[in-house]
Structures are given as C-alpha cells and as structure tokens.
Amino acid sequence: MPARLPIGRKDGPGRCGSYFWPVLAPGPALYPGPVNVTHRMAARAETAANVALGAALGAVLAADVTVTAVKQHNWVFELAIGVLACGSALLRGRNRLRAAAVGLAVCGLAGVAADVYHLPSQPGVAASLGLLVLGAAAVRTAAARPAAIIAAAGVLVMVAGRVAIRVEDIVPLAFLGTVAWSGALLTGVWLRLRDTSRQLAIDAVRRGERLELARELHDVVAHHIAGIVVQAQAAGLVAARRPEALHGTLPAIQSAGNDALA
C-alpha cells in the first residue's frame, strides 16, 4: 500500500529559494517514502543548477570586464552593473518579481548614465545574461499582469540601452537583445506550464488519498453500525424470552456505538 500523503496542507505555487537554498513547492517534508526521495533529488538538482548558473555568470562577467578594459573603456562601471544584475539573478529569493524589477531598474538607469557620460552601453553582456535569468524567473511565477509589465520593460531596456553605441550597431544589437529577451520569456512560460502540470498531478494524488481515506472510514463506520443493528435485533429476541439477559447485551451495543463515533 503506498504511503499516504498529508491532508489539509497545500503550499503556494512558485516557491523558490535563494542561490544557495532553493525551496521546492511543495516541500519534500510533506511527502514520506518514495515521494520524499523524488523531491530530495529535485532539490539537489536545482541546487546544482544554481551553482552552475553562478559559475557561468561569474565567468561571463570576468570576460566582459576584461574585454572592456582592453578596449580602454570604463571597466569599473561595467563591473559594477554586471555585479548588480548578476547578483540579483543569483539572490532572487522567493520574490522573483521584485528581483526582476530591481535588475531592470538598475540596467535602465545605467543605460541612461552611459548615454549621458559616454560610458560603456548597458546592459553589457554579463548584465544582459543576468536580466535574462530574472525575466524567465519572473514570468515563471508572477501573475499575468506583472509578468506582462516585466516583459515590456525588458524590451525597453534592451533597446534603449543601445543608444550609447555607434549608430550602425544600434539596430543589430537591439534586435539581438530583443530576441534573447523573448527567448528568456518563452523559457519562463514553458517552466510555468511545467510547474502547473506538476501541481495538478500532486493535487490529483491528494484527491485520490482523500477518497481512499473516506472509503476506509465509510467501511469502518458501516461495520460498526451493522454490528449495532445485529445486536439490537438479538436484544429484541432475547428480551421477549429472558429480559434479565439484556444487562449483558445493552453494554455491547453501547460499546459498538462508541467505536463508530471514535
């Protein structure tokens, strides 16, 4: 017989932890047995993915800053914006929508500063990668309207941030940024659909367990009630012949009734 899932607990969808401590929804503590093992494996896989993401963002940021320094541009500015964007992606925590808004705001203001003070155009390669992670994460968990706002703001940041570069490069780079942002949003939508399907499967298991428990309770109560009916009929027969024997039958009927109510 499979292990029974707890009844009456339901964690909200879209829960996720920080870079180091992801939290799956629903948590592995809710499910004993094989389901617990499955959630434990999923948690380890997500932790490994976050570690790999951190390593990838760090490598891209280092390469981006190095190229900027070789071109004798302001590499400190490139490093600062990259750290803020990538840091927001890694430490997005449970409020992915807020992290995406912060990342977009930082890169948007950096793009304006780059145009005014002739600094490297923003978002740079590393910052753009961080924004892609934030965009996908926000679309995965946010409601429809906030997700649409994040999607539109991301397109604006990707396009407007290229004003500070050479005129002939604005359109190609803005197009590439928009395509990359669209890919991140589609990835977030796919993950959202997968999470929804998984939650529906979990709910179906819970409903099945509730129905099984209800059937078991019905069988137990029906068994005790049947015993009460049989003993009551027997008591009626005995009362007609030996009324003094009812003193032993009535307590048995009372005990069966208490068992049915327990």
C-alpha positions in Angstrom: 0.0 0.0 0.0 1.5 3.4 -1.0 2.4 5.9 1.7 -0.4 8.3 2.4 0.1 12.0 1.7 -0.8 14.5 4.4 -4.3 16.0 4.1 -5.1 19.7 4.6 -1.7 21.2 3.7 -1.0 23.0 0.4 2.0 25.1 -0.3 1.6 28.0 -2.7 3.0 27.5 -6.3 6.2 29.1 -7.4 8.2 28.9 -4.2 11.9 29.0 -4.7 14.8 29.7 -2.6 17.9 31.8 -3.0 21.1 30.9 -4.9 22.3 28.5 -2.2 19.0 27.3 -0.7 16.3 26.6 -3.3 12.9 25.6 -1.9 10.6 23.4 -4.0 6.9 23.7 -3.9 5.5 21.7 -2.2 8.4 20.9 0.0 9.8 17.4 0.4 8.8 17.3 4.1 5.2 17.0 3.0 5.7 13.6 1.5 7.0 10.4 3.1 8.5 7.4 1.3 9.2 7.5 -2.5 7.8 10.9 -3.0 10.1 12.4 -0.4 13.1 10.8 -2.3 11.9 12.4 -5.5 11.6 15.8 -4.0 15.0 15.4 -2.4 16.6 14.6 -5.7 14.8 17.6 -7.3 16.1 19.9 -4.6 19.7 18.6 -5.2 19.3 19.1 -9.0 18.1 22.7 -8.5 20.9 23.4 -6.1 23.4 22.1 -8.7 21.8 24.2 -11.4 22.1 27.3 -9.3 25.7 26.6 -8.6 26.4 26.1 -12.3 24.5 29.3 -13.1 26.7 31.2 -10.6 29.8 29.8 -12.2 28.6 30.7 -15.7 27.6 34.3 -14.7 31.0 34.8 -12.9 32.9 33.6 -16.0 30.9 35.8 -18.4 31.3 38.8 -16.1 35.1 38.3 -15.9 35.3 38.0 -19.7 33.1 41.1 -20.2 35.1 43.2 -17.8 38.4 42.0 -19.4 37.3 43.0 -22.9 36.0 46.3 -21.7 39.4 47.0 -20.0 41.3 46.0 -23.2 39.2 48.5 -25.2 40.2 51.1 -22.6 36.7 51.8 -21.6 35.4 52.3 -18.1 35.6 48.7 -16.9 34.7 49.7 -13.3 31.3 50.8 -14.5 30.9 47.6 -16.5 31.9 45.5 -13.4 29.5 47.4 -11.1 26.4 47.0 -13.3 27.3 43.4 -14.1 27.7 42.5 -10.4 24.3 44.2 -9.5 22.4 42.4 -12.3 24.1 39.0 -11.9 23.8 39.3 -8.1 20.1 40.0 -8.4 19.7 36.9 -10.6 21.6 34.7 -8.1 19.9 36.0 -5.0 16.5 36.4 -6.4 15.0 34.5 -3.4 11.3 33.9 -3.2 10.2 37.3 -4.7 11.4 36.9 -8.2 9.2 39.7 -9.5 10.8 42.2 -7.2 14.3 41.0 -8.2 13.5 41.3 -11.9 12.1 44.8 -11.3 15.3 45.8 -9.4 17.5 44.4 -12.1 15.7 46.1 -14.9 15.7 49.4 -13.0 19.5 49.2 -12.4 20.2 48.4 -16.0 17.8 51.1 -17.3 19.4 53.8 -15.1 22.8 52.5 -16.2 21.8 52.9 -19.8 20.8 56.5 -19.3 24.1 57.2 -17.4 26.1 55.5 -20.2 24.5 57.8 -22.8 25.0 61.0 -20.7 28.6 60.3 -19.5 29.8 58.3 -22.6 30.3 55.1 -20.6 30.0 51.5 -22.0 26.5 50.9 -23.2 24.3 49.0 -20.7 23.2 46.3 -20.2 26.5 44.7 -21.0 26.9 41.0 -21.8 27.0 39.8 -18.2 24.2 42.2 -17.1 22.1 41.1 -20.1 22.6 37.4 -19.1 21.5 38.3 -15.5 18.4 40.0 -16.9 17.5 37.0 -19.0 17.6 34.8 -15.8 15.5 37.4 -13.9 13.0 37.7 -16.8 12.5 34.0 -17.1 12.1 33.6 -13.3 9.6 36.4 -13.1 7.4 35.1 -15.9 7.6 31.6 -14.4 6.0 32.7 -11.1 4.3 36.1 -11.4 0.7 36.9 -12.2 -0.2 37.7 -15.7 -0.3 41.5 -15.5 3.0 41.9 -13.6 4.6 39.4 -15.9 3.5 41.4 -18.9 4.9 44.6 -17.4 8.2 42.9 -16.8 8.3 41.6 -20.4 7.6 45.1 -21.8 10.1 46.8 -19.5 12.8 44.2 -20.6 12.3 45.0 -24.2 12.6 48.8 -23.5 15.8 48.3 -21.5 17.3 46.0 -24.2 16.5 48.5 -27.0 17.1 51.9 -25.2 20.4 50.7 -23.7 22.0 50.6 -27.2 21.6 54.4 -27.8 25.1 55.0 -26.5 26.9 52.9 -29.1 27.7 53.6 -32.8 24.6 54.3 -34.9 25.3 51.4 -37.3 25.4 49.0 -34.4 22.2 50.1 -32.7 19.7 48.2 -34.7 21.6 44.8 -34.9 22.4 44.8 -31.1 18.9 46.0 -30.2 17.4 43.2 -32.3 19.7 40.6 -30.8 18.8 41.8 -27.3 15.1 41.6 -28.1 15.4 38.1 -29.5 17.4 36.9 -26.4 14.8 38.5 -24.1 12.0 36.9 -26.0 13.7 33.5 -25.6 14.0 34.0 -21.9 10.3 34.9 -21.6 9.4 31.8 -23.6 11.6 29.7 -21.3 9.8 31.2 -18.3 6.4 30.4 -19.8 7.4 26.8 -20.5 8.6 26.4 -16.9 5.4 27.9 -15.7 3.4 25.3 -17.7 5.5 22.5 -16.4 5.0 23.7 -12.8 1.3 23.9 -13.3 1.2 20.4 -14.7 3.2 19.1 -11.8 0.9 20.8 -9.3 -2.1 19.3 -11.0 -0.6 15.9 -10.7 0.1 16.4 -7.0 -3.5 17.6 -6.4 -4.7 14.5 -8.2 -2.7 12.3 -5.8 -4.1 14.2 -2.8 -7.6 13.8 -4.1 -7.1 10.1 -4.5 -5.7 9.8 -1.0 -8.7 11.7 0.4 -11.1 9.4 -1.4 -9.3 6.3 -0.2 -9.4 7.6 3.4 -13.1 8.4 3.0 -13.8 4.9 1.8 -11.9 3.4 4.7 -13.8 5.5 7.2 -17.1 4.5 5.5 -16.2 0.8 5.7 -15.3 1.1 9.4 -18.4 3.0 10.3 -20.6 0.7 8.3 -19.0 -2.3 10.0 -19.8 -0.9 13.5 -23.4 0.1 12.5 -24.0 -3.3 11.1 -22.9 -4.8 14.4 -25.2 -2.4 16.3 -28.2 -3.5 14.2 -27.4 -7.2 14.6 -27.0 -6.8 18.4 -30.2 -4.7 18.7 -32.1 -7.4 16.8 -30.7 -10.1 19.0 -31.6 -8.0 22.1 -35.2 -7.8 20.9 -35.4 -11.5 20.6 -33.8 -12.1 24.0 -36.0 -9.5 25.7 -39.1 -11.5 24.8 -37.8 -14.6 26.4 -35.2 -13.6 29.1 -35.4 -9.9 30.0 -32.6 -10.4 32.6 -30.1 -11.2 29.8 -30.4 -7.6 28.4 -27.9 -6.4 31.0 -25.1 -8.1 29.0 -26.4 -7.1 25.6 -27.0 -3.4 26.0 -23.4 -2.5 27.1 -22.2 -4.3 24.0 -24.5 -2.2 21.8 -23.3 1.0 23.6 -19.6 -0.1 23.1 -20.2 -0.6 19.3 -21.8 2.8 19.1 -18.9 4.5 20.8 -16.5 2.7 18.4 -18.4 4.0 15.4 -18.2 7.6 16.8 -14.5 7.3 17.6 
